[in-house]
Amino acid sequence: MKYDLTTQVDPHFMEQWLSTQENRHLATGHVGTHLDTYEKSVIPLEYMTCPGILWDVSDIAENREISLSDIKNLNIPENAFLLVRTGRSEKEKYGTPDYFKEHPQLSNELIQWLSNQPIRFLGIDCSGIRRGEEHEPADRMLEKSGIFVIENLSGLNQLLGTDTLQVYTLWFDDPVATGLRCKVVVDIGEK
């Protein structure tokens, strides 16, 4: 069975937000489900499909940072798409102030550890892996390691209880953009 994890964006919200941005073209890449490319890396075509693993931290994500000790029992396959379920996209509608306010985040120690893991994508169901001024440097660190952060996923709760995930990610290259809108689809095995 296939599930589309791409967040549906309200066109009114998108237009309203874009009207406040200095460069609409660059800003468009950061709306809805997108991957950050602050280093302007070319994403290898083989990244388009990879095994996926769901990491459900929804029971702790709203209360504290997600730390390295939280991932200790997760077996991450090589060249994987690590899907982090915080539950934010299930509780708050994308585009609302509460969706973006104090969103869950990964600890710096965990991000550093992930930068040394054999993963291709780190996807999360909120607006980033770090907040504020720490957002871009965290994404850059992972990108320099060949790992791309995909933000604003939705529907990760549909994957609970699955053992086998195949993830398909589609994006359009843009040599000047720092965010690339993308589509993420998961094909699951038996639950």
Beta strands, then each sheet from edge to edge (+ up, - down):
strand 1: 2-4
strand 2: 34-36
strand 3: 49-56
strand 4: 80-85
strand 5: 119-124
strand 6: 148-151
strand 7: 165-171
strand 8: 179-188
sheet 1: 1+ 8- 2+ 6- 5- 4- 3- 7+
end
